[in-house]
Amino acid sequence: MKAKTPFLVCFLALLSVAWTVLIFTDTGSFWRAGAVLGTAVYLFAVHFAALWFIVERLRGTQTARTVVVNISVSVIAISLLAISAEYSTRFLFRDVTTTGDNASFFSNRWLKTVYTNRLGFRERDFDVRKPPATYRIAIIGDSLAYGQGIPQADRFGEQIERHLNGLRRGPYEVLNFGVPGAETQDEVALLANTILAIQPDFILLQWYTNDVQSPEDKQHAPHPLTFIPSVLRWNSALFYLLHRQLNALQDRGLSEATNKYLDERFKDPSSPSSLRAHETMRTFIQVSRRFDIPLGMVLFSQTYFNPKSSLDFLLERTLKVCKDENVRCVDTRPLFEPYHADTRLWANRFDPHPSSLANKLVAERLIETLGDVWGAR
């Protein structure tokens, strides 16, 4: 039995390594998981065999047995400690749905619960051909329209639809085409390639401060240093929290650098970036008008996420476009001002995206501003 002890302990160490690998590198695919697991176990076994061979040659069989057993026990202890810490972290933060960067274990877990239709949007399946007598509203936007971190039923679009159908003036459809990370350039393409085909009676564009950026602007923007590999951030609550803490050390400087970068590129209305952003917005408006589709906008300021932001001039510039083009726009700043620093407006404690309450406030203001247009059908 004593002779078999090293092999038994090594086997248990291999099992603990396999379990740890499966937890921290969930690939979402059975075959990929098998490949990762097989590679890890193989490398571990090869290193143990090499260690046994070297120590046995230098110090004898008894010493080799002792070294391998001690290392195996250490590996088992570390693995069990890591697994316990991981599951404890998941339990303690079980209320977290998403994170602001949308690149975490929590977001990964939440996204698995999100339904997407056959077109790839977080929306129910619907007939592309509009049903008779139906008034169809299409919402276009980024993660704020998408409803990151909140139930689909709590998004401002769904709340508007329930209100309009409650008026019993005929059927209304409010369809959400929000895409996390989308900018105005992306939304122009979405409008032309997808939205026009569904024959909307009204288009509601959700706008956020950074939507002015083009791919070129984003390419040169400041980015935080990343110390934790994405596979660990995506599959481990523990490693994501470590990543979050490391990022917190950079946040202040990065936030200031980002504001400075955008200020330099967009402060001058005649700069190439400003002119490109202005032309992109005008293109969106012109396309909707070319097809005789009324348009409205709801504008979110970066101060919602960062109260110290100095980029409100971009929102003011967009409000001027609305005025010049006679487009009804809702500025959400007055809505959120009474809730300054109130985390009730956050999707959860790790994600400042608009909560169900914030979406309710937006829906009420949009109904107040655009209700007469929708009611006239």
VEXDREN-2710 file (C-alpha; in Angstrom, 1 decimal):
% VEXDREN-2710
k/r/px/py/pz
1/MET/0.0/0.0/0.0
2/LYS/2.9/2.3/0.9
3/ALA/4.4/1.8/-2.6
4/LYS/1.1/2.8/-4.2
5/THR/0.7/6.0/-2.1
6/PRO/2.6/8.3/-4.5
7/PHE/0.6/7.2/-7.5
8/LEU/-2.7/7.6/-5.6
9/VAL/-1.8/11.1/-4.4
10/CYS/-0.6/12.0/-7.9
11/PHE/-3.9/10.7/-9.3
12/LEU/-5.8/12.9/-6.8
13/ALA/-3.6/15.8/-7.8
14/LEU/-4.5/15.2/-11.5
15/LEU/-8.2/15.2/-10.6
16/SER/-7.9/18.4/-8.7
17/VAL/-6.0/20.1/-11.5
18/ALA/-8.7/18.8/-14.0
19/TRP/-11.5/20.2/-11.9
20/THR/-9.8/23.6/-11.5
21/VAL/-9.1/23.8/-15.2
22/LEU/-12.7/23.0/-16.0
23/ILE/-14.0/25.7/-13.7
24/PHE/-11.6/28.5/-14.7
25/THR/-11.5/27.9/-18.5
26/ASP/-15.1/27.1/-19.5
27/THR/-14.9/27.2/-23.3
28/GLY/-18.6/26.7/-24.0
29/SER/-17.8/23.7/-26.2
30/PHE/-17.5/20.1/-25.1
31/TRP/-14.7/19.4/-27.6
32/ARG/-12.8/22.5/-26.8
33/ALA/-13.2/21.8/-23.0
34/GLY/-11.9/18.3/-23.6
35/ALA/-8.9/19.6/-25.6
36/VAL/-8.0/22.1/-22.9
37/LEU/-8.5/19.6/-20.1
38/GLY/-6.5/16.9/-21.9
39/THR/-3.6/19.3/-22.6
40/ALA/-3.5/20.5/-18.9
41/VAL/-3.5/17.0/-17.5
42/TYR/-0.9/15.8/-20.0
43/LEU/1.4/18.7/-19.2
44/PHE/0.9/18.1/-15.5
45/ALA/1.6/14.4/-15.8
46/VAL/4.7/14.9/-18.0
47/HIS/6.1/17.4/-15.5
48/PHE/5.5/15.0/-12.6
49/ALA/7.1/12.2/-14.5
50/ALA/10.1/14.3/-15.3
51/LEU/10.4/15.4/-11.6
52/TRP/10.3/11.8/-10.4
53/PHE/12.9/10.8/-12.9
54/ILE/15.3/13.6/-12.0
55/VAL/15.0/13.3/-8.3
56/GLU/15.2/9.6/-8.4
57/ARG/18.4/9.7/-10.4
58/LEU/19.9/12.3/-8.0
59/ARG/18.6/11.3/-4.6
60/GLY/17.1/7.9/-4.9
61/THR/13.6/6.4/-5.0
62/GLN/12.6/7.2/-1.4
63/THR/13.4/10.9/-1.8
64/ALA/11.6/11.0/-5.2
65/ARG/8.5/9.5/-3.5
66/THR/8.6/12.0/-0.7
67/VAL/9.0/15.0/-3.1
68/VAL/6.2/13.9/-5.4
69/VAL/3.8/13.2/-2.6
70/ASN/4.5/16.6/-0.9
71/ILE/4.1/18.5/-4.2
72/SER/0.9/16.5/-5.0
73/VAL/-0.6/17.4/-1.6
74/SER/0.3/21.0/-2.2
75/VAL/-1.3/21.0/-5.6
76/ILE/-4.5/19.4/-4.1
77/ALA/-4.6/22.0/-1.3
78/ILE/-4.1/24.9/-3.7
79/SER/-6.7/23.6/-6.1
80/LEU/-9.3/23.1/-3.4
81/LEU/-8.6/26.5/-2.0
82/ALA/-9.0/28.1/-5.4
83/ILE/-12.2/26.2/-6.1
84/SER/-13.6/27.1/-2.7
85/ALA/-12.7/30.8/-3.2
86/GLU/-14.3/30.8/-6.6
87/TYR/-17.6/29.3/-5.6
88/SER/-17.7/31.5/-2.5
89/THR/-17.2/34.6/-4.6
90/ARG/-20.0/33.5/-7.0
91/PHE/-22.3/33.0/-4.0
92/LEU/-21.5/36.4/-2.4
93/PHE/-22.0/38.2/-5.7
94/ARG/-25.0/36.2/-6.9
95/ASP/-27.1/39.4/-7.3
96/VAL/-24.7/40.8/-9.9
97/THR/-26.0/40.4/-13.5
98/THR/-23.5/42.3/-15.6
99/THR/-20.5/44.6/-15.3
100/GLY/-19.9/47.9/-16.9
101/ASP/-17.2/46.6/-19.2
102/ASN/-19.4/43.7/-20.3
103/ALA/-16.4/41.4/-20.3
104/SER/-16.7/39.4/-17.1
105/PHE/-17.8/36.1/-15.6
106/PHE/-21.0/37.9/-14.5
107/SER/-21.8/39.2/-17.9
108/ASN/-21.0/35.8/-19.4
109/ARG/-23.4/34.1/-17.0
110/TRP/-26.1/36.7/-17.6
111/LEU/-25.8/36.5/-21.4
112/LYS/-26.6/32.8/-21.3
113/THR/-30.1/33.8/-19.9
114/VAL/-30.7/36.4/-22.7
115/TYR/-33.0/35.4/-25.6
116/THR/-32.1/36.6/-29.0
117/ASN/-34.4/36.3/-32.0
118/ARG/-33.5/34.9/-35.4
119/LEU/-32.1/38.2/-36.5
120/GLY/-29.7/38.3/-33.6
121/PHE/-31.3/41.0/-31.5
122/ARG/-32.6/40.9/-27.9
123/GLU/-36.2/41.0/-29.0
124/ARG/-39.0/38.6/-29.5
125/ASP/-39.4/37.0/-32.9
126/PHE/-41.7/39.0/-35.1
127/ASP/-43.0/39.0/-38.7
128/VAL/-40.8/41.2/-40.9
129/ARG/-44.0/42.1/-42.8
130/LYS/-45.9/44.5/-40.5
131/PRO/-49.3/43.1/-39.5
132/PRO/-52.3/45.1/-40.8
133/ALA/-53.3/48.2/-38.7
134/THR/-50.2/47.8/-36.5
135/TYR/-48.1/50.9/-35.6
136/ARG/-44.5/49.8/-35.4
137/ILE/-41.8/51.6/-33.5
138/ALA/-38.1/50.6/-34.0
139/ILE/-35.6/51.5/-31.3
140/ILE/-32.0/51.7/-32.4
141/GLY/-29.1/52.2/-29.9
142/ASP/-26.3/50.7/-27.9
143/SER/-26.1/48.9/-24.6
144/LEU/-28.4/51.5/-23.0
145/ALA/-31.2/50.6/-25.4
146/TYR/-30.3/46.9/-25.2
147/GLY/-31.1/46.8/-21.5
148/GLN/-27.8/45.6/-20.2
149/GLY/-28.2/43.8/-16.9
150/ILE/-31.9/44.2/-16.5
151/PRO/-34.9/42.1/-17.5
152/GLN/-36.1/42.5/-21.0
153/ALA/-39.6/43.5/-19.8
154/ASP/-38.1/46.5/-17.9
155/ARG/-36.5/48.2/-20.8
156/PHE/-38.0/51.6/-21.8
157/GLY/-39.2/50.2/-25.1
158/GLU/-41.3/47.4/-23.5
159/GLN/-42.7/49.9/-21.0
160/ILE/-43.7/52.2/-23.8
161/GLU/-45.4/49.3/-25.7
162/ARG/-47.4/48.3/-22.7
163/HIS/-48.6/51.9/-22.2
164/LEU/-49.6/52.4/-25.8
165/ASN/-51.4/49.1/-26.1
166/GLY/-53.2/50.0/-22.9
167/LEU/-54.7/53.0/-24.6
168/ARG/-56.7/50.6/-26.9
169/ARG/-56.2/52.7/-30.0
170/GLY/-55.0/49.7/-32.1
171/PRO/-52.0/47.4/-31.8
172/TYR/-48.5/48.8/-31.3
173/GLU/-45.2/47.0/-31.7
174/VAL/-42.1/48.5/-30.1
175/LEU/-39.1/46.5/-31.4
176/ASN/-35.7/46.9/-29.9
177/PHE/-32.6/46.7/-32.1
178/GLY/-30.0/47.8/-29.4
179/VAL/-26.5/46.5/-30.0
180/PRO/-23.9/46.9/-27.2
181/GLY/-21.0/49.0/-28.3
182/ALA/-22.8/50.4/-31.4
183/GLU/-21.9/53.9/-32.5
184/THR/-23.9/56.2/-34.8
185/GLN/-21.9/54.9/-37.8
186/ASP/-23.0/51.4/-37.0
187/GLU/-26.6/52.5/-36.5
188/VAL/-26.7/54.1/-40.0
189/ALA/-25.8/50.7/-41.4
190/LEU/-28.3/49.0/-39.2
191/LEU/-31.0/51.4/-40.4
192/ALA/-30.2/50.9/-44.0
193/ASN/-29.7/47.1/-43.9
194/THR/-32.3/45.9/-41.4
195/ILE/-34.7/48.6/-40.0
196/LEU/-36.1/49.8/-43.3
197/ALA/-37.1/46.3/-44.3
198/ILE/-39.4/45.9/-41.3
199/GLN/-41.4/49.1/-42.4
200/PRO/-41.4/51.0/-39.1
201/ASP/-43.9/53.9/-38.6
202/PHE/-41.5/55.6/-36.2
203/ILE/-37.7/55.3/-35.4
204/LEU/-36.4/56.1/-31.9
205/LEU/-32.6/56.6/-31.8
206/GLN/-31.0/56.2/-28.4
207/TRP/-27.8/58.3/-28.3
208/TYR/-24.9/58.3/-25.9
209/THR/-21.8/60.6/-25.7
210/ASN/-19.3/58.2/-27.2
211/ASP/-21.5/57.5/-30.2
212/VAL/-19.7/60.3/-32.0
213/GLN/-16.7/58.1/-32.4
214/SER/-15.7/56.5/-35.6
215/PRO/-13.5/53.4/-35.9
216/GLU/-10.5/55.6/-36.4
217/ASP/-11.3/57.6/-33.2
218/LYS/-11.7/54.4/-31.2
219/GLN/-8.5/52.9/-32.5
220/HIS/-6.4/55.7/-31.0
221/ALA/-8.4/56.1/-27.7
222/PRO/-6.6/55.3/-24.4
223/HIS/-7.1/51.8/-23.1
224/PRO/-6.4/50.3/-19.6
225/LEU/-3.5/47.9/-19.1
226/THR/-4.8/44.4/-18.7
227/PHE/-3.1/42.0/-16.3
228/ILE/-5.6/39.2/-16.2
229/PRO/-6.2/37.1/-19.3
230/SER/-9.6/37.4/-20.9
231/VAL/-10.3/33.7/-20.5
232/LEU/-10.0/34.0/-16.7
233/ARG/-12.0/37.2/-16.5
234/TRP/-14.7/35.7/-18.6
235/ASN/-15.0/32.4/-16.6
236/SER/-14.0/33.3/-13.1
237/ALA/-15.7/35.6/-10.6
238/LEU/-12.6/35.6/-8.5
239/PHE/-10.2/36.6/-11.2
240/TYR/-12.6/39.2/-12.5
241/LEU/-12.7/40.8/-9.1
242/LEU/-8.9/40.9/-9.1
243/HIS/-9.0/42.4/-12.5
244/ARG/-11.5/45.0/-11.3
245/GLN/-9.3/46.0/-8.4
246/LEU/-6.3/46.3/-10.6
247/ASN/-8.4/48.5/-13.0
248/ALA/-9.5/50.6/-10.1
249/LEU/-5.9/51.7/-9.6
250/GLN/-6.0/53.0/-13.2
251/ASP/-9.5/54.4/-13.4
252/ARG/-8.9/58.0/-12.4
253/GLY/-6.0/58.5/-14.7
254/LEU/-7.7/56.6/-17.5
255/SER/-11.0/58.5/-17.2
256/GLU/-9.1/61.8/-17.3
257/ALA/-7.1/60.6/-20.3
258/THR/-10.2/59.5/-22.2
259/ASN/-12.0/62.8/-21.5
260/LYS/-8.9/64.7/-22.7
261/TYR/-8.6/62.5/-25.8
262/LEU/-12.2/63.1/-26.8
263/ASP/-12.0/66.8/-25.9
264/GLU/-9.0/67.2/-28.2
265/ARG/-10.7/65.4/-31.1
266/PHE/-14.1/66.9/-30.8
267/LYS/-14.0/70.2/-28.9
268/ASP/-13.4/72.1/-32.2
269/PRO/-16.6/71.8/-34.2
270/SER/-14.5/72.1/-37.4
271/SER/-12.1/69.2/-36.5
272/PRO/-12.2/66.2/-38.8
273/SER/-13.7/64.0/-36.1
274/SER/-16.4/66.6/-35.3
275/LEU/-17.3/67.0/-39.0
276/ARG/-17.4/63.3/-39.5
277/ALA/-19.7/62.8/-36.5
278/HIS/-22.0/65.6/-37.6
279/GLU/-22.3/64.2/-41.1
280/THR/-23.0/60.7/-39.8
281/MET/-25.9/62.0/-37.6
282/ARG/-27.3/64.0/-40.6
283/THR/-27.0/60.9/-42.7
284/PHE/-29.1/59.0/-40.2
285/ILE/-31.8/61.7/-40.2
286/GLN/-31.8/62.0/-44.0
287/VAL/-32.2/58.3/-44.5
288/SER/-35.2/58.1/-42.2
289/ARG/-36.7/61.2/-44.0
290/ARG/-36.0/59.8/-47.4
291/PHE/-38.3/56.9/-46.6
292/ASP/-40.8/59.2/-44.8
293/ILE/-40.3/57.7/-41.4
294/PRO/-40.7/60.1/-38.4
295/LEU/-37.7/60.2/-36.1
296/GLY/-37.2/60.9/-32.4
297/MET/-34.1/60.7/-30.2
298/VAL/-33.4/60.1/-26.5
299/LEU/-30.0/61.4/-25.4
300/PHE/-27.8/60.1/-22.5
301/SER/-24.9/62.1/-21.2
302/GLN/-21.6/60.6/-20.1
303/THR/-22.3/62.3/-16.7
304/TYR/-24.7/59.5/-16.0
305/PHE/-21.6/57.2/-15.7
306/ASN/-19.0/59.8/-14.8
307/PRO/-20.3/62.9/-13.0
308/LYS/-17.0/64.7/-13.6
309/SER/-17.2/64.3/-17.3
310/SER/-16.5/67.5/-19.3
311/LEU/-18.0/66.1/-22.6
312/ASP/-21.5/67.5/-22.3
313/PHE/-20.7/69.8/-25.2
314/LEU/-21.2/66.8/-27.4
315/LEU/-24.7/66.3/-26.2
316/GLU/-25.4/70.1/-26.6
317/ARG/-24.2/69.8/-30.1
318/THR/-26.6/66.9/-30.8
319/LEU/-29.4/68.9/-29.3
320/LYS/-28.6/71.7/-31.7
321/VAL/-28.8/69.2/-34.6
322/CYS/-32.2/68.1/-33.3
323/LYS/-33.4/71.7/-33.2
324/ASP/-32.0/72.5/-36.7
325/GLU/-33.5/69.3/-38.2
326/ASN/-36.8/69.7/-36.3
327/VAL/-36.4/66.3/-34.6
328/ARG/-37.9/65.8/-31.1
329/CYS/-35.2/64.9/-28.7
330/VAL/-35.4/64.0/-25.0
331/ASP/-32.4/65.1/-22.9
332/THR/-32.2/62.6/-20.0
333/ARG/-30.0/64.8/-17.8
334/PRO/-32.9/66.6/-16.0
335/LEU/-34.5/63.2/-15.3
336/PHE/-31.5/61.8/-13.5
337/GLU/-30.3/65.0/-11.8
338/PRO/-32.5/64.4/-8.7
339/TYR/-30.9/60.9/-8.4
340/HIS/-27.3/62.2/-8.4
341/ALA/-25.0/59.4/-7.1
342/ASP/-28.0/57.2/-6.4
343/THR/-27.2/53.6/-7.2
344/ARG/-30.9/52.8/-7.7
345/LEU/-30.3/54.1/-11.2
346/TRP/-27.6/51.3/-11.7
347/ALA/-28.4/47.9/-13.2
348/ASN/-26.5/46.5/-10.2
349/ARG/-23.6/47.4/-7.9
350/PHE/-21.0/46.5/-10.6
351/ASP/-22.8/48.0/-13.6
352/PRO/-23.9/51.6/-13.8
353/HIS/-26.0/51.0/-17.0
354/PRO/-29.6/52.2/-16.5
355/SER/-31.6/50.2/-14.0
356/SER/-35.3/49.3/-14.3
357/LEU/-36.1/52.5/-12.5
358/ALA/-34.0/54.6/-14.8
359/ASN/-35.7/52.9/-17.8
360/LYS/-39.1/53.7/-16.2
361/LEU/-38.2/57.4/-15.9
362/VAL/-37.0/57.5/-19.6
363/ALA/-40.2/55.7/-20.8
364/GLU/-42.4/58.2/-19.0
365/ARG/-40.6/61.2/-20.5
366/LEU/-40.6/59.7/-24.0
367/ILE/-44.4/59.1/-23.7
368/GLU/-44.8/62.7/-22.5
369/THR/-42.7/64.0/-25.4
370/LEU/-43.7/61.8/-28.3
371/GLY/-47.1/60.4/-27.1
372/ASP/-49.1/62.7/-29.4
373/VAL/-47.1/61.5/-32.4
374/TRP/-47.7/57.9/-31.6
375/GLY/-51.3/58.4/-30.6
376/ALA/-52.2/60.0/-33.9
377/ARG/-51.0/56.9/-35.7
END
